[in-house]
Amino acid sequence: MTKVKVSRRLQDVSAFHVMSLMAQAKQLEAQGNQVIHMEMGEPDFSTPQPIIDAGIEALRSGITHYTPTLGLPALREAIASFYLKEYNVAVEAEQIVITPGSATALQLVLNVMVSEGDSVIIPDPAYPSTHNLVRLLGGKVLQIAVNEDSLWQLTVELLEEHWDNSINAVLLASPSNPTGTIISDIQLQKIADFCEVKGVFLLVDEIYHGLVYEQAPKTAVGLNDNTFVINSFSKFYGMTGWRVGWIVSPKAYLDDVNKLAQHTFLAAPTPGQYAALVAFEDETHKVLIARRDEFKARRDYLYDALTNLGFKMRVKPQGAFYIYADCSEFCEDSFDFVSKVLQEKHVAFTPGIDFGEAGAKQHVRFAYTTNIENLKTGIKRLSELKS
Ligand SMILES: Cc1ncc(COP(=O)(O)O)c(C=O)c1O
């Protein structure tokens, strides 16, 4: 069969490198080996029971049709109230747009922001879908290398240094994937002010905002009139498979967002939206807080254990469930290192190359999305590498 040529823009899109490692891990497991998974970007906990019950109840009641495109009105209200309660920020329910996960939110907002030839600033390292989606729209990605000095986040000084007139948007995620670090409230405000002066968009991915272990950060919602925020029920709420996320859109762009939502996904999954309605209730909240405490304990254990082994981290991540570690003590190329450790020690984690270019060969991402017992087994196996 002769395959017809796929779109030119698709040719610029790359797959996650970690997927090939996950396939190898599956093979090892099929041969009877126990693989310790520290590559998974989703909580190991299943969805809290009250949320599952609400989803089942919706299905039993025959609630199986589309919701309005912008989302279930009650859920949009609940999310608007959440911003007031959690951050003391007033948002109108009409500004909340429910999407099938924040992956779709990201795609939709980038469609609002990016024209052919526009440049978009993204920190390096960052969540890889962002680069690929910008390229798919014919935009140019301007990756700015960041490091521990700025908590792996952009700063207004870095923006000033790299600025040119083709830039139309600045993207950041806080806490970040892969580094788990949070932008300071002061830098976030400065970046929002800078974007306002330059007349460009700001997109802040707050998908890991619920999973922060020390100080609660400020939301970027409302920082200026051209800032979009995306978030999701996937990570903190443990609902990855339900596919429900959201956008907080400035009012002026709601018609654009609505138009795009109609044509790209029509509506987010209905059972998932009904299930998410109970995500903010006290009973669910208690479960989520206990899980967050567990993630914090895992982070503390893994951070110390990796440091003792010789991995280098100059800052302790304050959120998400990732540790981005310098592995130059062990290898010259982190991709080869990750492959070797998987094959020889049956421990899986992610090479830096999945998140950018600068420093990628010297870094790997560990995800503490598995229990402490498994983390301990993983560390024991890693400790044998040097002996
Ligand atoms: C930074 C970041 N943004 C967005 C997503 C997409 O998540 P979802 O579509 O499940 O909301 C992920 C998933 O790993 C992520 O790490």
The ligand as a Tripos MOL2 file, in Angstrom:
@<TRIPOS>MOLECULE
LIG
   16    16     1     0     0
SMALL
NO_CHARGES

@<TRIPOS>ATOM
      1 C1          1.4180   20.6650   31.8290 C.3       1 LIG1
      2 C2          0.3010   19.8280   31.2870 C.ar      1 LIG1
      3 N1         -0.6990   20.4370   30.6470 N.ar      1 LIG1
      4 C3         -1.7220   19.7400   30.1230 C.ar      1 LIG1
      5 C4         -1.7910   18.3570   30.2330 C.ar      1 LIG1
      6 C5         -2.9810   17.6350   29.6440 C.3       1 LIG1
      7 O1         -3.7960   17.0380   30.6370 O.3       1 LIG1
      8 P1         -5.3450   16.7520   30.4800 P.3       1 LIG1
      9 O2         -5.6720   16.8250   29.0250 O.co2     1 LIG1
     10 O3         -5.5430   15.3670   31.0170 O.co2     1 LIG1
     11 O4         -6.0860   17.7730   31.2760 O.co2     1 LIG1
     12 C6         -0.7690   17.6690   30.9050 C.ar      1 LIG1
     13 C7         -0.7740   16.1990   31.0190 C.2       1 LIG1
     14 O5          0.1860   15.5570   31.4100 O.2       1 LIG1
     15 C8          0.3010   18.4340   31.4550 C.ar      1 LIG1
     16 O6          1.3170   17.8550   32.1180 O.3       1 LIG1
@<TRIPOS>BOND
     1     1     2 1
     2     2     3 ar
     3     2    15 ar
     4     3     4 ar
     5     4     5 ar
     6     5     6 1
     7     5    12 ar
     8     6     7 1
     9     7     8 1
    10     8     9 2
    11     8    10 1
    12     8    11 1
    13    12    13 1
    14    12    15 ar
    15    13    14 2
    16    15    16 1
@<TRIPOS>SUBSTRUCTURE
     1 LIG1         1 GROUP 0 **** ****
